[in-house]
């Protein structure tokens, strides 16, 4: 698995290339974090990346990422379910750490490499070969299915596999948390690295990037323009606003 030193090195390379974007200590969900993710293939969209090449699902995500590069804008999604998850994520993490007897290490974002094309946002690094993902279902029925039947949505399984693809981890804990439950409010399932899924990603990701670059070439805008334009627009100071920067990264 990539070490925290590896993660930090790539984020520093990003900051060196785009010095107006200081992101090592950006909080997940912050404006700085959203800027960091613009145009980048991410774990939460893994099912769209591995979808059939001519599918509307894949094309829509492809166009969405190209649009982010072209405009320098990335719209966060607001909904009751997302607000619920954000509200209880820290509580879920603390409950997981107590139950497992571990302390997870937060990271803002993990790039696969210094091309900055592929990445993931783990909810924590658990050990030298395990990451962690937290879900706080808005609908208790979905939590019950996970708790009682250990039914995991396909998109969550692919998210975990993509995260292991990026980080080179062997294991990924998938936790769900529902504070409304009087008993068993937290349940965790460990997902193992699946070499078949990893092979699918190893084929699908480069092809997706190639198709994205073809689309960008037709438009006449190179990848990276989404970050370069912030240096000349002056919008980065306003956008980064009260995001705390240049703090020490988590120790290795």
C-alpha positions as CSV (number, residue, x, y, z in Angstrom):
1,X,0.0,0.0,0.0
2,X,1.1,3.5,-0.7
3,X,2.7,5.1,2.4
4,X,1.6,8.5,3.8
5,X,4.9,9.7,2.6
6,X,4.0,8.7,-0.9
7,X,0.7,10.4,-0.7
8,X,2.3,13.6,0.7
9,X,5.0,13.6,-2.1
10,X,2.4,13.5,-4.8
11,X,0.3,16.3,-3.2
12,X,3.4,18.4,-2.9
13,X,4.1,17.8,-6.6
14,X,0.6,19.0,-7.3
15,X,1.2,22.1,-5.2
16,X,4.6,22.7,-6.9
17,X,2.9,22.6,-10.3
18,X,-0.1,24.7,-9.2
19,X,1.3,26.8,-6.4
20,X,-1.9,28.8,-6.1
21,X,-3.6,25.7,-4.8
22,X,-2.3,24.5,-1.5
23,X,-4.2,21.3,-0.7
24,X,-2.2,19.0,1.6
25,X,-4.5,19.9,4.6
26,X,-7.7,20.5,2.7
27,X,-10.7,18.9,4.4
28,X,-12.9,16.5,2.5
29,X,-16.0,18.4,1.3
30,X,-14.3,21.8,1.4
31,X,-14.0,24.1,-1.6
32,X,-10.2,23.3,-1.8
33,X,-11.0,19.5,-1.9
34,X,-13.6,20.0,-4.7
35,X,-11.0,22.0,-6.7
36,X,-8.5,19.2,-6.2
37,X,-10.9,16.7,-7.6
38,X,-11.9,18.6,-10.7
39,X,-11.6,16.5,-13.9
40,X,-10.1,13.6,-11.9
41,X,-11.4,10.0,-12.1
42,X,-12.6,9.2,-8.6
43,X,-13.5,6.1,-6.6
44,X,-17.1,7.1,-6.0
45,X,-17.7,7.0,-9.7
46,X,-16.0,3.7,-10.4
47,X,-19.2,2.0,-11.7
48,X,-19.4,4.7,-14.4
49,X,-15.8,4.1,-15.4
50,X,-16.2,0.3,-15.8
51,X,-19.6,0.7,-17.5
52,X,-19.9,-0.5,-21.2
53,X,-18.0,1.8,-23.5
54,X,-21.1,2.9,-25.5
55,X,-23.3,3.3,-22.4
56,X,-25.0,6.5,-21.5
57,X,-23.7,6.1,-18.0
58,X,-20.1,6.2,-19.1
59,X,-20.6,9.0,-21.6
60,X,-22.4,11.2,-19.1
61,X,-19.5,10.9,-16.6
62,X,-17.0,11.4,-19.4
63,X,-18.7,14.6,-20.4
64,X,-19.0,15.7,-16.8
65,X,-15.3,15.4,-16.2
66,X,-14.5,17.1,-19.5
67,X,-16.9,19.9,-18.6
68,X,-15.0,20.4,-15.3
69,X,-11.7,20.8,-17.2
70,X,-13.2,23.2,-19.6
71,X,-15.0,25.4,-17.1
72,X,-12.9,25.1,-14.0
73,X,-16.2,24.5,-12.1
74,X,-17.4,21.5,-10.1
75,X,-20.8,21.5,-8.5
76,X,-21.2,19.9,-5.2
77,X,-24.5,18.0,-4.7
78,X,-26.7,19.0,-1.9
79,X,-29.4,16.7,-0.7
80,X,-30.9,15.6,2.6
81,X,-29.1,12.3,2.4
82,X,-25.7,13.9,1.8
83,X,-26.3,16.3,4.6
84,X,-27.2,13.4,6.9
85,X,-24.0,11.6,6.0
86,X,-21.8,14.6,6.6
87,X,-23.5,15.3,9.9
88,X,-22.8,11.8,11.3
89,X,-19.5,10.8,9.6
90,X,-17.2,11.9,12.5
91,X,-19.4,10.1,15.0
92,X,-19.3,7.0,12.8
93,X,-15.5,7.2,12.6
94,X,-15.1,7.5,16.3
95,X,-17.5,4.6,16.8
96,X,-15.5,2.5,14.3
97,X,-12.2,3.3,15.9
98,X,-13.5,2.3,19.4
99,X,-15.0,-0.9,18.1
100,X,-11.9,-1.9,16.2
101,X,-9.4,-0.6,18.7
102,X,-7.6,1.5,16.1
103,X,-6.9,5.1,15.2
104,X,-7.6,5.9,11.6
105,X,-5.4,8.5,9.8
106,X,-7.2,11.1,7.7
107,X,-6.0,12.0,4.2
108,X,-7.5,14.7,2.0
109,X,-7.1,12.9,-1.3
110,X,-4.9,10.2,-2.8
111,X,-3.7,10.6,-6.3
112,X,-2.6,7.4,-8.0
113,X,0.5,9.2,-9.4
114,X,1.8,12.5,-10.4
115,X,-0.2,12.7,-13.6
116,X,-3.1,13.7,-11.3
117,X,-5.7,11.9,-13.4
118,X,-6.9,9.3,-11.0
119,X,-7.6,9.4,-7.2
120,X,-9.7,8.5,-4.2
121,X,-10.8,10.1,-0.9
122,X,-10.5,7.4,1.8
123,X,-12.4,8.2,5.0
124,X,-9.3,7.0,6.8
125,X,-6.2,4.8,6.5
126,X,-6.4,2.0,9.1
127,X,-3.1,0.2,8.7
128,X,-0.3,-0.4,6.2
129,X,-2.6,-2.4,4.0
130,X,-6.1,-1.3,4.8
131,X,-8.3,1.7,4.1
132,X,-11.8,2.7,5.4
133,X,-15.0,4.0,3.9
134,X,-18.0,5.2,5.9
135,X,-21.6,5.4,4.8
136,X,-24.4,6.8,6.9
137,X,-27.6,5.7,5.2
138,X,-30.4,8.2,5.3
139,X,-32.9,5.3,4.9
140,X,-32.7,2.9,7.9
141,X,-34.0,0.1,5.7
142,X,-30.8,0.3,3.7
143,X,-28.8,0.0,6.9
144,X,-30.8,-3.0,8.0
145,X,-30.1,-4.8,4.7
146,X,-26.4,-4.2,5.2
147,X,-26.5,-5.2,8.9
148,X,-28.7,-8.3,8.7
149,X,-27.8,-9.6,5.2
150,X,-24.5,-7.8,4.5
151,X,-25.9,-6.7,1.2
152,X,-23.5,-4.1,-0.2
153,X,-24.5,-2.0,-3.2
154,X,-22.4,-2.7,-6.3
155,X,-21.3,0.9,-6.5
156,X,-19.8,0.6,-3.0
157,X,-18.0,-2.6,-3.8
158,X,-16.5,-0.9,-6.9
159,X,-15.7,2.2,-4.9
160,X,-13.7,0.0,-2.5
161,X,-12.0,-1.9,-5.3
162,X,-11.1,1.4,-7.1
163,X,-9.7,2.8,-3.8
164,X,-7.5,-0.3,-3.5
165,X,-6.5,0.1,-7.1
166,X,-5.3,3.7,-6.4
167,X,-3.7,3.0,-3.0
168,X,-2.4,-0.5,-3.7
169,X,-4.1,-1.7,-0.4
170,X,-5.1,-5.3,0.1
171,X,-8.2,-4.7,2.3
172,X,-10.9,-2.0,2.6
173,X,-13.3,-1.8,5.6
174,X,-16.8,-0.7,4.5
175,X,-18.7,0.7,7.5
176,X,-22.3,1.8,7.7
177,X,-23.6,3.7,10.7
178,X,-27.1,4.6,11.8
179,X,-27.4,6.6,15.1
180,X,-31.1,5.9,15.2
181,X,-30.5,2.2,15.9
182,X,-30.8,1.3,19.6
183,X,-28.6,-1.7,19.0
184,X,-25.8,-2.3,16.5
185,X,-25.7,1.2,15.1
186,X,-22.4,0.4,13.4
187,X,-21.6,-2.6,11.1
188,X,-18.4,-3.2,9.2
189,X,-17.6,-5.5,6.4
190,X,-14.0,-6.0,5.2
191,X,-13.7,-6.1,1.4
192,X,-10.7,-8.0,0.0
193,X,-8.8,-6.9,-3.1
194,X,-10.3,-8.8,-6.0
195,X,-7.8,-9.4,-8.8
196,X,-10.5,-9.8,-11.4
197,X,-11.9,-6.4,-10.5
198,X,-8.4,-4.9,-10.4
199,X,-7.8,-6.2,-14.0
200,X,-11.0,-4.7,-15.1
201,X,-9.9,-1.3,-13.7
202,X,-6.4,-1.7,-15.2
203,X,-8.1,-1.9,-18.6
204,X,-11.0,0.6,-18.1
205,X,-9.1,3.5,-16.5
206,X,-6.5,4.1,-19.2
207,X,-9.2,3.7,-21.9
208,X,-11.4,6.2,-20.1
209,X,-8.5,8.7,-19.8
210,X,-7.7,8.2,-23.5
211,X,-11.4,8.9,-24.5
212,X,-11.4,11.9,-22.2
213,X,-8.3,13.3,-23.8
214,X,-9.7,12.8,-27.3
215,X,-12.8,14.8,-26.3
216,X,-10.6,17.5,-24.8
217,X,-8.4,17.6,-28.0
218,X,-11.5,18.2,-30.1
219,X,-12.5,21.1,-27.9
220,X,-9.0,22.5,-27.8
221,X,-8.5,22.5,-24.1
222,X,-5.7,20.5,-22.3
223,X,-6.1,18.6,-19.1
224,X,-4.8,20.8,-16.3
225,X,-6.5,23.9,-17.6
226,X,-9.1,23.6,-14.8
227,X,-6.3,24.3,-12.3
228,X,-4.2,26.7,-14.4
229,X,-7.1,29.0,-15.0
230,X,-7.5,29.6,-11.2
231,X,-4.1,31.3,-11.2
232,X,-5.2,34.0,-13.6
233,X,-8.8,34.4,-12.6
234,X,-8.1,35.5,-9.0
235,X,-10.9,33.3,-7.9
236,X,-8.8,30.9,-5.9
237,X,-8.3,33.3,-3.0
238,X,-12.0,33.8,-2.7
239,X,-12.8,30.1,-3.2
240,X,-10.2,28.8,-0.8
241,X,-11.3,31.5,1.7
242,X,-11.3,30.1,5.1
243,X,-9.8,26.7,4.3
244,X,-6.9,26.1,6.6
245,X,-3.7,25.5,4.6
246,X,-0.1,24.5,5.1
247,X,-0.6,22.4,8.3
248,X,1.6,19.4,8.9
249,X,0.5,16.3,7.1
250,X,-0.3,13.2,9.2
251,X,2.9,11.4,10.2
252,X,4.1,8.3,8.4
